[in-house]
Amino acid sequence: MGDAVLRARVDTVTAKNDGVDSRYDLGLRTLERLAGEHPPSVENFTVRIDRSSPASNILKNFQNRLGGRIFIVFVREFVRPDGDTELHFHASPDSKDVASAVREAAAFGETTVR
Protein backbone atom coordinates (compact mmCIF):
# COMPACT_ATOMS: atom_id res chain seq x y z
CA MET A 1 0.00 0.00 0.00
CA GLY A 2 1.08 3.56 -0.46
CA ASP A 3 0.04 7.17 -0.32
CA ALA A 4 -0.09 7.29 -4.12
CA VAL A 5 0.66 5.30 -7.24
CA LEU A 6 2.16 7.34 -10.06
CA ARG A 7 3.52 6.99 -13.55
CA ALA A 8 6.84 8.79 -13.25
CA ARG A 9 9.85 9.42 -15.46
CA VAL A 10 13.41 9.23 -14.18
CA ASP A 11 14.88 12.67 -14.90
CA THR A 12 18.16 12.33 -13.00
CA VAL A 13 20.30 9.66 -11.36
CA THR A 14 22.87 11.11 -8.98
CA ALA A 15 25.53 9.00 -7.29
CA LYS A 16 26.89 10.32 -3.99
CA ASN A 17 30.05 8.42 -3.12
CA ASP A 18 30.78 9.67 0.40
CA GLY A 19 32.02 6.46 2.02
CA VAL A 20 29.48 5.10 4.49
CA ASP A 21 26.98 7.76 3.40
CA SER A 22 27.12 6.77 -0.28
CA ARG A 23 23.76 6.63 -2.00
CA TYR A 24 21.85 7.20 -5.21
CA ASP A 25 19.23 9.89 -5.62
CA LEU A 26 16.62 9.36 -8.33
CA GLY A 27 14.96 12.52 -9.55
CA LEU A 28 11.46 11.63 -10.71
CA ARG A 29 8.82 13.65 -12.55
CA THR A 30 5.16 12.74 -12.08
CA LEU A 31 3.45 12.11 -15.39
CA GLU A 32 0.13 10.77 -14.09
CA ARG A 33 -1.47 9.89 -10.77
CA LEU A 34 -3.02 6.42 -11.05
CA ALA A 35 -4.31 6.03 -7.49
CA GLY A 36 -4.04 7.34 -3.97
CA GLU A 37 -5.03 10.56 -2.33
CA HIS A 38 -1.63 11.75 -1.11
CA PRO A 39 0.92 12.04 -3.93
CA PRO A 40 4.12 13.99 -3.34
CA SER A 41 3.29 17.69 -3.04
CA VAL A 42 5.48 18.59 -6.02
CA GLU A 43 5.62 17.32 -9.60
CA ASN A 44 9.36 16.65 -9.35
CA PHE A 45 10.48 14.62 -6.35
CA THR A 46 13.52 12.64 -5.29
CA VAL A 47 13.82 9.19 -3.77
CA ARG A 48 16.98 7.98 -2.09
CA ILE A 49 18.57 4.56 -2.33
CA ASP A 50 21.14 4.04 0.43
CA ARG A 51 24.22 1.89 0.01
CA SER A 52 22.71 -0.74 2.32
CA SER A 53 19.70 -1.24 0.03
CA PRO A 54 19.73 -4.26 -2.30
CA ALA A 55 18.60 -1.86 -5.05
CA SER A 56 21.91 0.05 -4.86
CA ASN A 57 23.69 -2.68 -6.84
CA ILE A 58 21.02 -2.48 -9.53
CA LEU A 59 21.48 1.27 -9.75
CA LYS A 60 25.24 0.91 -9.87
CA ASN A 61 24.92 -1.28 -12.96
CA PHE A 62 22.07 0.54 -14.71
CA GLN A 63 22.43 4.19 -13.65
CA ASN A 64 23.45 5.34 -17.13
CA ARG A 65 20.40 3.69 -18.71
CA LEU A 66 17.67 4.85 -16.32
CA GLY A 67 17.37 8.46 -17.47
CA GLY A 68 14.13 9.01 -19.36
CA ARG A 69 12.66 5.64 -18.39
CA ILE A 70 9.10 5.58 -17.12
CA PHE A 71 7.99 3.47 -14.16
CA ILE A 72 4.88 2.96 -12.10
CA VAL A 73 5.95 4.13 -8.66
CA PHE A 74 4.21 3.33 -5.38
CA VAL A 75 5.21 6.03 -2.87
CA ARG A 76 4.64 6.54 0.81
CA GLU A 77 5.86 9.42 2.93
CA PHE A 78 7.31 8.80 6.38
CA VAL A 79 8.31 11.27 9.08
CA ARG A 80 11.81 10.63 10.43
CA PRO A 81 12.69 11.07 14.13
CA ASP A 82 14.31 14.43 13.28
CA GLY A 83 10.99 15.69 11.87
CA ASP A 84 12.04 15.66 8.22
CA THR A 85 10.19 13.44 5.78
CA GLU A 86 11.40 10.80 3.38
CA LEU A 87 9.70 8.86 0.62
CA HIS A 88 9.75 5.08 0.52
CA PHE A 89 8.93 3.59 -2.84
CA HIS A 90 8.58 0.58 -5.05
CA ALA A 91 9.01 0.87 -8.81
CA SER A 92 7.40 -1.46 -11.34
CA PRO A 93 7.68 -1.52 -15.11
CA ASP A 94 5.39 0.92 -16.90
CA SER A 95 3.10 -1.61 -18.52
CA LYS A 96 -0.57 -1.65 -19.37
CA ASP A 97 -1.03 -4.71 -17.14
CA VAL A 98 0.42 -3.02 -14.05
CA ALA A 99 -1.47 0.23 -14.69
CA SER A 100 -4.73 -1.69 -15.19
CA ALA A 101 -4.21 -3.63 -11.97
CA VAL A 102 -3.60 -0.40 -10.05
CA ARG A 103 -6.68 1.27 -11.52
CA GLU A 104 -8.81 -1.79 -10.79
CA ALA A 105 -7.55 -1.98 -7.20
CA ALA A 106 -8.20 1.76 -6.76
CA ALA A 107 -11.75 1.28 -8.02
CA PHE A 108 -12.28 -1.28 -5.27
CA GLY A 109 -10.60 0.91 -2.67
CA GLU A 110 -7.67 -1.46 -2.21
CA THR A 111 -4.86 1.08 -2.59
CA THR A 112 -5.84 3.39 0.24
CA VAL A 113 -3.75 3.56 3.38
CA ARG A 114 -5.31 1.58 6.23
N, C-alpha and C positions, 0 to 999 in steps of 0.2 A: 504494500500500500504506500501511497505517497500523498503529498500535498497537491501535486499536479503531474500530469503526463503531457509531455510536449514533443513536437517534432522540432529538432534543433540542429543547426549547422555548426560544425567546429570551425571557428574563425581563426583561433590561435592555439598553438601548443608551445608552452614555455617550460623549458627545463631549468630548474634551480639546483645547481650542484654544490650545495653548502655542507658537505660532510653528512653528519647525522640528520641535518634538516633538509636534505635533498628531497625534491618533489617535482611533480609535473602539475602545471596549471593549464586546464583546458578552458579557453574562452569560447563560450557558446552563444549563439544568437537564436532566440525563439522565432520559429517560423509559423507555428500553429499550436494552439492549446487544444489537446484532444480530450482531456478530462481533468477533473479536480477543480477545486474552488480557490486554491491558494498558490498560484504560480509565483515564481520569483517576481519581485516588484519592478524589475527592469527588464527590458528586452534582451540586453546583453548581460550575461552573468558568467561567473567563473566557478568551476569545481576543481578541487584539489585532490591529487592522488599522491599520498605520502609514500616514501621509500619502502615502508613496511607492508604496503598493500600488494597483493598478488598482481593487481593490474599494472603496477609500475613496470614490470618486465615486458608486458605487452606494449606499453607506451614507448619504452626504450627502443623496441624493435620496429614500431610502426609510426613513430612520431612524425616522420617526414611525409607520410602518406595520409594522415588524418585530416589535414586542412581541407576545408570545403565539403567534407563528408557529412551526410545527414543521418541522424539517429533518432530513435524514439527514446526519450529520456524521462525516467521516473525520478522525480526530485522530492526531497523532504527537507525542510529547514529545522535545524536543531539549535538551541541556545547553549553555548559553552559555559563552563563555570565562571569565566571572566566576563560574561554578559554579551560577548560578541556572538554572532550567528555563523553557522556553516551549513553548506548544503551537502547532503548525502544523496547519492544517485545510483541509478542502474541504467545502463545504455543497452538498447537492443537495436538490431538492424532496422532500418526504415523500410518496412515491407508492408504491402497491403494487408497481409494476414495479421501482423502484429497490430497495425492501426485499427483494423476491424475488430479484433478481440478487445482492444482498449475501449473502443466506442460502444461495443455491446455490453461490456462490464459496466461502463458508466451509465448506460441506459437502465441497468438493473440496480444501480447504486452500489456496486461492488468496489469502486475505487475511492470511496470516501474514507477519510481517516476515522477510525473507531476508537 
